[in-house]
Amino acid sequence: MTDDRQTRHRNAMRKLKSHVDEKVAAATEQRGLLLVFTGNGKGKTTAAWGTVTRSLGYGYRVGVVQFIKGMWECGERERLADDANLSVHVMATGFTWDTQNREADTAACQAVWRDALTLLQDPDVYLVVLDEITYMLKFGYLDIASVREAIANRPSEQTVIVTGRNAHRELLDMADTITEMQEVRHAFNAGVQARRGIDY
């Protein structure tokens, strides 16, 4: 790298550092957040479990409610299951598209939603993950008004993560952080099976 390029690089890095320092200094509010992980790409639930692991690592209490894939194998859940600070609630019918029974799915959804409400009202729970809840709203198993109210009225220090495709506009409007996973290429579309320990 020439001296001129090195100088430009150093100046750019100083400018970037100054910008980051300003942002850090301006961030003075402390409260729980609403994070939405959505989009068609892989990794929404994986990202949520990563945050669960992070919170548990600091000794915080965490609740995870799995609305769709709960009956499937889940390496993260298996690894963390013995942590006394983690509670996991699973929708009993498992993957809802396989059941073809709207009445049973609705009842199962409502039952696990009651577990979610308990978590969302508990000030000792630092993080709540509502995994794949977007589908419950899309299929009409839950109504957006109830979900919005429960999230809006949660304890002020509690963070909530919502995952799933096609997140409801009202959830997006409430969110502090929205991450959209974009699919560029997916091995499954080329006939490659989901891999244990990688995809689940």
N, C-alpha and C positions, 0 to 999 in steps of 0.2 A: 504494500500500500504506500503510495507516494505521500510526502509530507502534506501536500495540499488536501488529499483525500482524508488523511488522518485528522487534520484540523477540522474539516467539515464534519467528519464522523463524531469527533469530540464535542463539537458545538451542538450537533443534533442530539446527542445523548444528554448534554447539560440542559437543553431546552425541554426534552422529554422528562427528565428528572424534576425540573422546576414545575412543570405542568402537573405531574403526579403529586408532588409535595403540596401544591395548592389545593388539589382535590382532597387529599388526606386531611389537611388543615380545615377545610370547609365542612367535612363530614362530622358534625357534632351531635347529631340526633342518635339516640340509642333506643331500639325497640325491636320486637320481632318483625319478621318479614313475611310476605307472601311471594313465593317463587313458583313460576309456572314453567314446566319443561314440556314442550309440545313439539309438533312437527311430524313429518313422515319418516324421519331418519331413526336409526337404531341408537339406543343409549339413554333414553329418558328415565326408565326405571333404574338402570345402572347408575346414572348420575345421582338419583335420589338415595340409593343405598350407599353411595360414597359419602354423601352428607350425613347419613345416619351413622356410619362408621366414625366420621369425624366428631360428631356430637357425643357419641358413646365414649370416644377416646378421652374426652374431657370430663366424663362422669355425669353427663346430663341424662335425664330421662327422655326416652323417645318412644313414640307410638307409630306403628305402620299399619295402615288399613289397605289390604289388597282386594280390589273390586273384581279383577278378572283373572289374573294368572296365579292366584293364591294356592290353587290345588296342584300347580306344576312344581317340579323341582326348582329350587332357588338356592344357588350356592351361597349367596350372601346371607340369606336367612339361616341356612344351616350353620354357617360359621359363627353367626352372632347370637344364635338361639339361647345360649347359656348365659348371656349377659343379663343380669337381674334388672338393669335399667331399660331393657327393651321389651315392649309388648307388641305382638303382631296379631292382627285380626284378619281373618280370611273369609271372603264370600264363599259360602258353603257349596255353591253349584259349580265353582271353578270357572272354566272358560265359557262364558255365557253363550257364545254362538253355537256351541256343541249341544246345548240342552234342548233348544227349540221349545221351551216351555216358559212362556212369558210370566205366567202366574208364579211359578216357582222361583224364577229369577228375580222378580220384583220383591217377593217375600224375603229372599236371601239378601238382596241389596238393602232392603229396609232394616233387616236385622244387623248387618254389619255397619250400616250408617248410624245406628244407635250406639255402637261401640265408638265410632268416630266422634259422635257428639260428646260422649263422656270424656274423650281425650281433649277435645277442643274447649272444654269447660274447666280443665284441670290446670291450675297455675303452676303445678310442679312438673308438668310435661313441657320440655323445652322445644321439642321438634315433633311435628305431626306430619306424616306423609300420607296423602290420599292418592294412592297409586291406581292409575287408570280410571279415576272417577269421571273423567271427561266422557267416557262411553255411557256411564249411567245417566248422565244428563242428556246425551244425544238420543238414547233409546227411551227416555222418559221414565226411567225407574226412580229417578230423583228429580225434584224441581229446583230450578236455579235459585229461586227466592230463598228456600230453606238453606241451601248450601251457602249462598252469599251471606245470609244473616249469621249463620254459625261461624263462618270465618271472620266476619267483621266484628263479632262480639267475643272473640277468643281473648284470653289473657294477653296483656300488652307485650309481654316478653316472649311470647310463644311464636315460633316460626312455623309456617305451613308450606309444604311442597305439594303441588298438584301436578300429576303427570298424565299424559295421554294425548293422542292426536285430536285435532279439531277442538281445542279448548274453547269453551263458551266465551263469547265477547265480554260478558259481564265479569267473568273471572280475569280476563286479560285487562279490563279497565281497572280492576282492583289491585292488580299485581305490582309489586315493587320491582321485581326482576322477571323478565321473560326470556327464556332461551328456546330457540326453535332449532330442533335437530333436522338438518336437511339431508335427505338421502341423495347421494351422488352415485353410489353403486352398492348393491347388497348381494352377498354371495348366494343367498337363498333363491334369488331370481335366476341364478345360473344353475340351479339344481343342487346346490350344496346344502346338506342338512345342518340344522342348528347344532352347535358343538357344546357339549357339556363342559362347564368350567370357563367357557368363553361367551356363549350367548345366554346361558342360564346357569 
